[in-house]
């Protein structure tokens, strides 16, 4: 068996085992790095560490540290309840409040499952109280998280931008965020139109208890201001997102030591291990020339849009069963040889890949979909599960073709020539 075949089989095994067994996919990827690198390719151990993404690890630690502080002291809960209170009695706006809050949480650095975990119970409570569809409310939470995750300080946005920068790919952060956000808004509109009367809850039996009203304490007000300051410093003054988030979270911990003692425990270490492990293994494949070989095979397809469609379909299918963060970390480097041909817009394809890999997170076989099912009223769970299973499958097949429309957009080519992510 050739080294190239062993490397690709190793990547497939990592995703397969990470899907069917309760083992962190990043740990599996680091193990594969050790086996393939040290024993098959016979590289020195120092070379294996060379692909570990220190900068990406720091941004994941930073944003989840700051968000964890905000969650620990109730700032996030206050934002949710304050937003819902603004539309009291206007039931048509409630799904969009769920979408908006989920978007904001993910855009400010919450991991997508964390945003859904916070919003889904509240969404289901509102569904019960207002006789609305639990499927619709759950999908709005998932779509909102996908819409916000690709912001410059969002976790998936950070992964895409870091991967692009590491591989010398010009990717405009604003276009990435705007493109993924716009498409998820369209999906949300379709969701409301299709599911607004699907499986409507007729009574409160099995519903989630209504959460108590939250107060805006001094600590929460300061935390809100700190988050706003982070956005200004990162977006307006181009400061490093990782160090800015860590510095602000550390200052908050000094001022409010009670929350500061527990906030570091909210850092998403499992996601850090997942993403860094996958990136390290893919970096090994790059060093061995395997990525270039696979990418070259895709780039030789006679129809560039067909090749782009294959890449997006792979992202959608794997993400529906496994990790969105993991597949994005793997597919961006694998796309490099194809992108180097200039057959399609780099930004357009990466936006399409981001959308294709994230909109399928509503599948009940993924973390976000499972959270929606778990928080559904008990007598609705089986129906919600079946509906999300069909919806996730439909998104896998339906989304990639239309989202590839911008790959030949000449305006994006202009952007790519004049911008790069540092």
N, C-alpha and C positions, 0 to 999 in steps of 0.2 A: 504494500500500500504506500503510495507516494506521500511525501510530507504535506503537500497541498490538500490531499484528501483527508489525511489525519486531522489537520487543522480545522477544516470545515466540519467534519464529523464531530469533532470536539465541541464546536459551537452549537451544533444541533443538539448534542447530548446535554449540554448545559441548559438550554431552554426546555428540553423535554423533561429532564429530571426536576428542574425548578418548577415545572407546571404540575407534575403528578405526585411530587413528594414535598413535604413541608421543610424544605431546605433552602436557605437564602441563595438566590441565583448568583450573587456576587461571590459568595464563598465557593460555589461550584466552579465559577469562572477562574478564580485565583488558583484553585486546585488544578484545573485544566492547564493554566499557565505554567504551573510547576511541572506537571507531567510532560506536556508537549515541549516546553522550552528546555527543561533540564535533561530529560531522559530521551526524548526523540530527536530534537534539534541539537542537543548537547551544548547549550549556551551556558555561560557562567551565570550564577545567580544574580550578580550585580546588573546584568543586562535585562533580567526579568523585571527588576524594580524600575528600570528606566521609563517604562510606559505608564507607571502609576500617575494618575492625574491629580497632582497636589492642588492646583488652582481650582479645579472642579470640586474637590473634596471641601475646600475652604468655603466656597460659596454655598454649598449644601449645608454645611455646619452653621454658617453665619445666618442665613435666612431662617432656618428652622429654630435656631437659638432665639432670635428676636421674636418670631411668631410664637414660640413656646412660652416666652415670658408673657405675651399678650393673652394667650389662652389661659395660663395659670392664674392670672389675677382677674379674669372675667371680662377683660376688655372686648374680646371677640363676641362673647355672649351679649354684652351690652349693645354692640353694633347691630347684631341680628334683631334683638327685640326693639330697639329704637326704630329700625327700618320698617319692621312689620307694623308697628303702632301708627306709622304715617298713613297706612292704607286701610285703617280700621273700617270695616263695612264695605270696602270695594273689592269684592272677591276676584274680579277679573285681573286685578293687579298683583294678587298674592303670588301666583307662579313666577311672575317676573321679579318680585322681591327676592324669592328663593334663588332665582338665576343670578341676580345682581350681587347678592351677598356672597354666594359661592364663588362668583367671578372675582370679587374683590379679595377674598381670603386667599385664593390661589395666586392672584396677581401680586400680592404683597409677600409671597414666599411660603405659604402653606402648601404642603404636599397635597396633591389632588385627593388621595384617600382621606387625609385629615380634614379637608374642607367638606367633603361629603359626609364624613362621620359626624361633623358638627351640625350640618344643615339638614341631613336626612331625617333625624328624629323630630326636628322642629317642623319640617315640611309635612311629615306624616300627621303630626298633631294638627296642623292647619287643615290638612285634607279631611280629617275626621270632623273637626269643628265646623267646617264650611261645606261639607258634603261634596268634596272634590275628588278627582281621581288620584289614588296613591301612585299609580304608574307615572302619571304626568308630573307629579311633584318630585318623584324620585329622579326622573329623567332631567328635569330642569336643574336639579342640584348637580347631577353628573355633567350636563352640558355646560353649566356655569363654571365648574371647576376646569373643564377642558378649555373654555374660552379665556380663562385668566392665567392658566399655567404657563403660557408662552410669552408672558411679559418679560422685559429685560431682567427683572429680579425674581420672576417665577422659576420654580425648580426645572420644569421642562424647557423653558426658554433659556435658562442658564446652561442646561445640558446641550441644547442645539447650538447655541452661540459658542460655547467652549469647544465643542467638537469641530465646528466650522473653523474657528480660529486656529486650533491645534493642527488642522490639516490644510491651512492656508486657503480656505474657501471664503469668498466675500459674501457675507450674509447680513443684510440690513435688519437690525433689531426691530425697528419700527414697522417695517413691512411684514416681518414674521408675526409680530403681535397683532397687527391690524388684519392680516389675512386670516389667521386662525380664529380671531375673535369674530370677524364678519361671518365666516362660514358656520360657526357654532350658534350665532344668533339666528341664522336661517334654519338650522336644525331645530332650534328651540321653537321657532314659529310653527314649523311643521309638527313638532311634538304637541303643542297646544291644540292645533287644529285637529289632529288625529285622536288624541287621548283626553280631550276635555270632558268627555262623558263616559270614559272607559272605566268600568269597575268602580263606580261612585260609591263611597262609603255612606250608608244610610243611618248609621248610629255610631256612638262612641265606643261600643264594645270592642275590646282588643286594641284600642288606640293608645297612644303614648300620653302620659300625663302632661298637662300643660305646665310649662316651665314658669317659675316665679319671675316677676318683673325685676329687672336689673337696675341698679342705681349707678350714676356716673360719679364715682368716688374720685378723690384727688389722684390716686395712683393710676386709675384708668384714664383720666384726662391727660396726665403726663405721658402715659404710654401712647395714647392717640397722637399727641404732639410729636413724640419721638418717631413714630412710624411715618408721619408726614415729613419730618425732617430727613429721614432716610431716603424717601422718594425724591425730595428736592436735591439732596446731595449727590445721589446716584444718577438721576435722570438729568438734572440741570447742570451740575458741576462735574459730571463724569468721574466721580470718585469710585474707587474699587468697591463693588457691591459687597463682597465677602468681608473685608476689613471694616467697612462702614457699619454693617449689621452687627458684627461682633463687638465693635467699640460702643455702639449705642446700647446694645443689650447688656454689656458689662457696666456701663454707667447707670443704667436703670437698676441693675442688681445692687450696685453700691448705695443707691438712694433708697431702694426698697428691698432690704436684705431678706425679709421673710419670703418673698417670691423668688428672690435671687438664689436662695438655697436650692430650690426645686427646679428652676427653669432649665439648667443644663441637662436635666434628665429628659426634657422634651425634644432634644436634638434628635433628628431622624437618623440614628446610626444605622438602622437596617437599610435605609435608602442609600446612605453613604457607602455601605459595604456593597450593596447591589450594583450601583452605578460604577463605582471605582473598580470593582472586580471585572465587570463586563468590559470597561474601557481598557483595563490592563491586558486582558486576553486579546482584544481586538488589536491593540498596539503590538502585541507579539506577532499576530498574523501579518500586520503591516511590515514589521521588521524582517519577517521571513519571506516577504514578497507575495504572500498568499492573497492579500486583499487586492493587490494590483491585478493578479491573474483572474480572480473572480470578476472584478469590475470590468476588466477587458473583455471577458466573455459576454457580459451584459451589453457593453458598448458596441459589440459587433452585430447586434441585432439590426436588421435592415430598417426597421421602423423605430425611430427614437421614442415616439409616444408609447409604443408597445413595451419597450424596455422600461420606461418610466412607470408604466402601469404595473409591470411585474414587481418593481421595487415597492410601490405603494401597497399592492395586494399582499405582499409578504409582511409588510409592517402591520397591516390591518389584521390579518389572520393570526399572527403570533401574538399581537397585543390583546386580542380578544380572549386569549387563554392564558397569557403570561403577563409580563411586565412591560408597560409602555416605556418606562425609563430605560429598561434594559435593551429593548429592541431599537429605540432611537439611538442609543449609544453605539450599537453595532452597525446599524444601516447607514448612518451618515458617512463613516469612513469607507464602507463598502461601495458607496455611490460615487466616490471620488473619480475613479477612472472614467466612468460614464459622463460625469459632469465636465471632465477635462476635454471632452470631444467638442463642447460648445453647441451640441445639437439642441439642447433645451436650456431654458433659463435656470440658472442655479437657484436663485431665490424662489422662483416658482415651484421647482421640484421639491425643495426642502419644506416649503409651506404645505405642499400637497402631502408630503410624507408625514409631516407633523399632524395634519388634520386626519389623515387616514388611520394613523396609529392611536389617536386619542378619542375619536368619536365612538369607537367600539368598546370603550370602557364601561358602557352600560350593561354589557354582557354579565349575566349572573355568575359566570365562571371567572370574572375578574374581581378585584377587590372592591371597586366602586359599586358594581352591580350587586355584589353580595351584601354590601352595607345597606343598599336600598331594600333588598328582600328582607334582611334581618330586622329592619325598622318598620316594615309594613304591618298593618293590623293583622293579627294572627289568622283571622278567617280569610284574608286576602293573599297570604304569602304564596300559596301554590299558584294562584292565577298570576300574580306579579312575576314569579319566577318564569313561568311559561312565556309570558309576554315579553319579558326582557331577553329571554333566550332567542326568540324569533327576531326581536328588534336588533340585537347584537349581530345576528347572522345577516340580516338585511343591510345593516350599516357596512359590514365587511365587504359586501358585493356591490352595493349601490354607490357608496361615497367616492372611492378612488377615481372612477372615470370622469365625473364632472369636476372634481376638484383639481384635475390636471389641466384645466382650461388655461390658466395663466402661464404655463411653461414656455409658451412662445410669445408672451407679451413683450413687445419691444421696449416698453417703458421700464420694465424690470431690468432689462439688459443695460440700460443707461445707469440705473441705480448701482448695479453690480460693478460697473467700471469706475464709479466715483466713490465707492464706499467699501470699507472692510471693517471687520470687528476685531478690535485689539484686546 
